[in-house]
């Protein structure tokens, strides 16, 4: 069962007893799912398991996340408390429009913010886990040393960026084989990364910020013109614990990550969708529902750009309540009155991130999103430590903006670890926990999965695998080929100036991992077929 991309155990009987499933994990790579399950079986809770999976994804998905990136997670405890452990990072003190060119915001050593992933993972486990940090690191260290088989997707990704990686000998040495993308099935070993992870296990994650690992990062930055220095690393603060943002959607509570995360975008899109589509289920046709999804996702980012514009920011600061019902109604009216806003920062390319979701038998749930921003981040790596640097500065506009490029600026983020709860007289019960990778498509993909489950009665594995569409700020809409019927295309052309058809299960259409709880006490763990993930559940007889 471990090889299944998603795993659902519905209610059934064995020897006249119900089979209950309370522990589960869904991640973007098989070894990460295995690491989470192993920690649960060794007595760890959901935090321990999620952290182990996150370290493993840093090994097995180096194009999407790693020690050089940032991590944010939603922790829903067995007591019913929800909190965000916010690892969003910020720019080094030397960053300014004068020291970082537009090209350097995207590529090279000057593109990165201070890596937060090691600090965030260690903080979460030390505060809320029950096992030592070294135990969560052990599976990742083993796989980094012994290797894993390159997947078809990983081969394609290395091929896409082979030319760019040749510009940096360090990243080419780490991720290319004889100067070319490693073939499918090649056993990929990372001895440098294994040594780095082993040191963090032996002496503590603090070494990344003020020890020998920190010294090696600073030396590499100095050799390559980077701005990240010893003071930036040593002065990096611990992750911040924040309250979740939440709304009611239909009869459910939806909790997600506040700014600088992207949870508010998702919640805004849900509120728009609910107004565009007041009915549920069979009362709404598929084409009408998909048109509403495309309009809601486009509307959300138009309003975010409008809110963050210089005029509104200078007039109102952060006093505008993005989720206020009045603001939502005004936004829906502007859908037909305004022209699409132009993109004001990074183009809407593939983007990359990773997400995992874990639940334990006690009722603790973790939804964790981490990233190095673009595919292979800044396209440069630390050769001695074995990890890729992020390029989060590419999300910071050079014009006046709350995230404007400057010292200490905080990059824009779409990370939206999310949980959906249904309340009853007995209290709140989880319906699903999920998150996604894929830049702005995080919002539209989660919107579609949540609505498929809540509004259309789908199982989460069906909803994640279903074809998607995504409305862009530029007035285009992306749509996966299986649903690109003439009728739906004609309908979308009423609101969008260009329809772009994507292949089935397109990499560019985001990647969702999630768990679903059924009313009979069983669960479903689902990983997105658009990438390499798996879901697994543990049974309790």
MOJO-V593017 format. One record per residue. RES is the residue in one small letter. SS is DSSP state (h for helix, s for strand, l for the rest). PSI is psi in radians with two decimals (NA if undefined). Layout:
{{RES | SS | PSI} {RES | SS | PSI}}
This chain:
{{x | l | -0.37} {x | l | -0.37} {x | l | -0.11} {x | l | 2.46} {x | l | -0.62} {x | s | 2.69} {x | s | 2.16} {x | s | 2.28} {x | l | 1.84} {x | l | 2.96} {x | l | 2.20} {x | l | 3.01} {x | s | 2.52} {x | s | 2.05} {x | l | 0.71} {x | l | 0.35} {x | s | 2.48} {x | s | 2.52} {x | l | 1.97} {x | s | 2.42} {x | s | 2.03} {x | s | -0.34} {x | s | 2.41} {x | s | 2.83} {x | s | 2.49} {x | s | 2.13} {x | s | 3.10} {x | l | 0.11} {x | s | 2.45} {x | h | -0.77} {x | h | -0.50} {x | h | -0.71} {x | h | -0.76} {x | h | -0.70} {x | h | -0.73} {x | h | -0.81} {x | h | -0.71} {x | h | -0.74} {x | h | -0.64} {x | h | -0.73} {x | h | -0.39} {x | l | 0.16} {x | l | 0.07} {x | l | 2.82} {x | l | -3.00} {x | h | -0.61} {x | h | -0.85} {x | h | -0.79} {x | h | -0.73} {x | h | -0.71} {x | h | -0.73} {x | h | -0.74} {x | h | -0.66} {x | h | -0.75} {x | h | -0.71} {x | h | -0.69} {x | h | -0.51} {x | h | -0.43} {x | h | -0.82} {x | h | -0.22} {x | l | 1.02} {x | l | -0.28} {x | l | -0.27} {x | l | -0.58} {x | l | 3.12} {x | l | -3.03} {x | l | -0.42} {x | l | 0.20} {x | l | -2.66} {x | s | 2.73} {x | s | 2.44} {x | s | 2.47} {x | s | 2.65} {x | s | 2.17} {x | s | 2.03} {x | s | 1.96} {x | l | 2.87} {x | l | -0.40} {x | l | -0.08} {x | l | 0.11} {x | l | 2.46} {x | s | 2.40} {x | s | 2.67} {x | s | 2.21} {x | s | 1.80} {x | s | 1.86} {x | l | 0.34} {x | l | 2.40} {x | l | -2.98} {x | l | 2.90} {x | l | 2.62} {x | l | 2.79} {x | l | -0.43} {x | l | 0.03} {x | l | 2.34} {x | l | 2.98} {x | l | -0.43} {x | l | -0.45} {x | l | -0.25} {x | l | 2.00} {x | l | 2.97} {x | h | -0.71} {x | h | -0.70} {x | h | -0.32} {x | h | -0.43} {x | h | -0.65} {x | l | 2.48} {x | l | 3.10} {x | h | -0.35} {x | h | -0.06} {x | h | -0.14} {x | l | 2.60} {x | l | 3.02} {x | l | 2.15} {x | l | 2.31} {x | l | -0.20} {x | h | -0.87} {x | h | -0.79} {x | h | -0.71} {x | h | -0.78} {x | h | -0.76} {x | h | -0.74} {x | h | -0.83} {x | h | -0.78} {x | h | -0.73} {x | h | -0.54} {x | h | -0.65} {x | h | -0.16} {x | l | 3.08} {x | l | -0.08} {x | l | 2.77} {x | l | 2.63} {x | h | -0.64} {x | h | -0.57} {x | h | -0.62} {x | h | -0.46} {x | h | -0.45} {x | h | -0.81} {x | h | -0.69} {x | h | -0.70} {x | h | -0.78} {x | h | -0.79} {x | h | -0.60} {x | h | -0.66} {x | h | -0.83} {x | h | -0.46} {x | l | 2.95} {x | s | 2.83} {x | s | 2.27} {x | l | 2.31} {x | l | 2.86} {x | h | -0.70} {x | h | -0.77} {x | h | -0.64} {x | h | -0.77} {x | h | -0.76} {x | h | -0.78} {x | h | -0.60} {x | h | -0.72} {x | h | -0.68} {x | l | 0.32} {x | h | -0.78} {x | h | -0.76} {x | h | -0.64} {x | h | -0.45} {x | h | -0.37} {x | l | -0.52} {x | l | 1.87} {x | h | -0.57} {x | h | -0.83} {x | h | -0.57} {x | h | -0.71} {x | h | -0.66} {x | h | -0.65} {x | h | -0.02} {x | s | 2.72} {x | s | 1.97} {x | l | 0.68} {x | l | 0.08} {x | s | 2.89} {x | s | 2.30} {x | l | 2.43} {x | l | 2.78} {x | l | 2.32} {x | l | -0.25} {x | l | 2.33} {x | s | 1.92} {x | s | 1.99} {x | l | 2.57} {x | l | 1.32} {x | h | -0.63} {x | h | -0.79} {x | h | -0.66} {x | h | -0.74} {x | h | -0.70} {x | h | -0.85} {x | h | -0.67} {x | h | -0.68} {x | h | -0.72} {x | h | -0.63} {x | h | -0.65} {x | h | -0.78} {x | h | -0.12} {x | l | 2.65} {x | l | -0.35} {x | l | -0.39} {x | h | -0.46} {x | h | -0.45} {x | h | -0.34} {x | h | 0.38} {x | l | -2.60} {x | h | -0.63} {x | h | -0.77} {x | h | -0.74} {x | h | -0.71} {x | h | -0.60} {x | h | -0.83} {x | h | -0.73} {x | h | -0.71} {x | h | -0.71} {x | h | -0.76} {x | h | -0.66} {x | h | -0.49} {x | l | 0.32} {x | l | 0.33} {x | l | 2.85} {x | l | -0.22} {x | l | 2.12} {x | l | -3.12} {x | h | -0.66} {x | h | -0.67} {x | h | -0.81} {x | h | -0.84} {x | h | -0.54} {x | l | 0.05} {x | l | 2.24} {x | l | 2.82} {x | l | 2.80} {x | l | 2.69} {x | s | 2.37} {x | s | 2.22} {x | s | 2.75} {x | l | 2.59} {x | l | 2.80} {x | s | 2.57} {x | s | 2.71} {x | s | 2.98} {x | s | 2.26} {x | s | 2.02} {x | l | -2.19} {x | l | 0.24} {x | s | 2.72} {x | s | 2.34} {x | s | 2.11} {x | s | 2.42} {x | s | -3.00} {x | l | 2.31} {x | l | 3.02} {x | l | 2.52} {x | l | 0.10} {x | l | -3.14} {x | l | 0.24} {x | h | -0.64} {x | h | -0.56} {x | h | -0.80} {x | h | -0.80} {x | h | -0.67} {x | h | -0.78} {x | h | -0.68} {x | h | -0.70} {x | h | -0.67} {x | h | -0.80} {x | h | -0.73} {x | h | -0.57} {x | h | -0.61} {x | h | -0.46} {x | l | 1.29} {x | l | -0.39} {x | l | 2.86} {x | l | 2.96} {x | h | -2.39} {x | h | -0.22} {x | h | -0.25} {x | l | 2.19} {x | l | 2.75} {x | h | -0.79} {x | h | -0.71} {x | h | -0.73} {x | h | -0.78} {x | h | -0.67} {x | h | -0.72} {x | h | -0.67} {x | h | -0.84} {x | h | -0.74} {x | h | -0.69} {x | h | -0.73} {x | h | -0.72} {x | h | -0.80} {x | h | -0.71} {x | h | -0.84} {x | h | -0.46} {x | h | -0.77} {x | h | -0.60} {x | h | -0.76} {x | h | -0.68} {x | h | -0.80} {x | h | -0.66} {x | l | 0.04} {x | l | 2.81} {x | h | -0.76} {x | h | -0.88} {x | h | -0.67} {x | h | -0.75} {x | h | -0.58} {x | h | -0.67} {x | h | -0.21} {x | l | -2.37} {x | l | 0.42} {x | l | -0.17} {x | l | 2.16} {x | l | 1.77} {x | l | -0.51} {x | l | 0.09} {x | l | 2.40} {x | h | -0.60} {x | h | -0.74} {x | h | -0.66} {x | h | -0.79} {x | h | -0.73} {x | h | -0.69} {x | h | -0.72} {x | h | -0.67} {x | h | -0.67} {x | h | -0.29} {x | h | -0.65} {x | h | -0.19} {x | h | -0.59} {x | l | 2.74} {x | l | 2.69} {x | l | 2.40} {x | l | 2.54} {x | l | 2.73} {x | l | 2.41} {x | l | -0.08} {x | l | -2.38} {x | l | 2.48} {x | l | 2.72} {x | l | 1.32} {x | l | -2.92} {x | l | -0.69} {x | l | 2.85} {x | l | 2.63} {x | l | 3.12} {x | s | 2.78} {x | s | 2.60} {x | s | 2.68} {x | s | 2.33} {x | s | 2.49} {x | s | 2.53} {x | l | 3.03} {x | l | -0.30} {x | l | -0.18} {x | l | 0.11} {x | l | 2.45} {x | s | 2.41} {x | s | 2.26} {x | s | 2.07} {x | s | 2.23} {x | s | 2.29} {x | s | 2.76} {x | s | 2.79} {x | l | 0.33} {x | l | -1.59} {x | l | 2.97} {x | l | 2.15} {x | l | 0.50} {x | l | -2.20} {x | l | 0.09} {x | l | 0.43} {x | l | 2.68} {x | s | 2.82} {x | s | 1.94} {x | l | -0.58} {x | l | -0.48} {x | l | -0.33} {x | l | 0.33} {x | s | 2.79} {x | s | 2.47} {x | l | 2.56} {x | l | 2.90} {x | l | 0.82} {x | h | -0.34} {x | h | -0.27} {x | h | -0.29} {x | h | 0.03} {x | l | 1.93} {x | l | 2.65} {x | l | -0.32} {x | l | 2.90} {x | l | 2.26} {x | l | 2.63} {x | l | -0.43} {x | l | 0.42} {x | l | 2.48} {x | l | 2.10} {x | l | 3.01} {x | l | 2.29} {x | l | 0.08} {x | l | 2.62} {x | l | 2.14} {x | l | 2.74} {x | l | 2.63} {x | l | 2.57} {x | l | 0.09} {x | l | 2.24} {x | l | 1.10} {x | l | 2.32} {x | s | 2.56} {x | s | 2.44} {x | s | 2.24} {x | s | 2.55} {x | s | 2.25} {x | s | 2.53} {x | s | -3.08} {x | l | -0.47} {x | l | -0.15} {x | s | -3.01} {x | s | 2.45} {x | s | 2.42} {x | s | 2.42} {x | s | -0.83} {x | s | 2.72} {x | s | 2.32} {x | s | 3.01} {x | s | 3.13} {x | s | 2.87} {x | s | 2.63} {x | l | 0.61} {x | l | -2.30} {x | l | -0.39} {x | h | -0.19} {x | h | -0.82} {x | h | -0.90} {x | h | -0.60} {x | h | -0.78} {x | h | -0.66} {x | h | -0.80} {x | h | -0.73} {x | h | -0.81} {x | h | -0.80} {x | h | -0.66} {x | h | -0.75} {x | h | -0.88} {x | h | -0.78} {x | h | -0.52} {x | h | 0.08} {x | l | 0.40} {x | l | 2.69} {x | l | 2.71} {x | h | -0.60} {x | h | -0.66} {x | h | -0.74} {x | h | -0.69} {x | h | -0.67} {x | h | -0.29} {x | l | 2.61} {x | l | 2.59} {x | l | 2.89} {x | s | 2.88} {x | s | 2.11} {x | s | 2.30} {x | l | 2.75} {x | l | -0.54} {x | l | -0.02} {x | l | 0.07} {x | s | 2.87} {x | s | 2.29} {x | s | 2.46} {x | s | 2.32} {x | s | 2.49} {x | h | -0.69} {x | h | -0.38} {x | h | 0.14} {x | l | 1.02} {x | l | 2.75} {x | h | -0.67} {x | h | -0.79} {x | h | -0.71} {x | h | -0.79} {x | h | -0.67} {x | h | -0.77} {x | h | -0.51} {x | l | -0.25} {x | l | -0.46} {x | l | -0.35} {x | l | 2.49} {x | l | -0.30} {x | s | 2.35} {x | s | 2.10} {x | s | 2.01} {x | s | 2.20} {x | s | 2.75} {x | l | 2.83} {x | l | 2.45} {x | l | 0.90} {x | l | 2.38} {x | h | -0.65} {x | h | -0.09} {x | h | 0.49} {x | l | 2.97} {x | s | 2.04} {x | s | 2.38} {x | s | 2.34} {x | s | 2.90} {x | s | 2.60} {x | s | 2.43} {x | s | 2.26} {x | l | 2.80} {x | l | -0.37} {x | l | 0.10} {x | l | -0.06} {x | l | 2.98} {x | s | 2.87} {x | s | 2.33} {x | s | 2.12} {x | s | 2.35} {x | s | 2.61} {x | l | 2.23} {x | l | -0.11} {x | l | -0.23} {x | l | -2.66} {x | s | 0.21} {x | l | 2.97} {x | s | 2.76} {x | s | 2.53} {x | s | 2.52} {x | s | 2.64} {x | s | 2.30} {x | s | 2.60} {x | s | 1.97} {x | l | NA}}
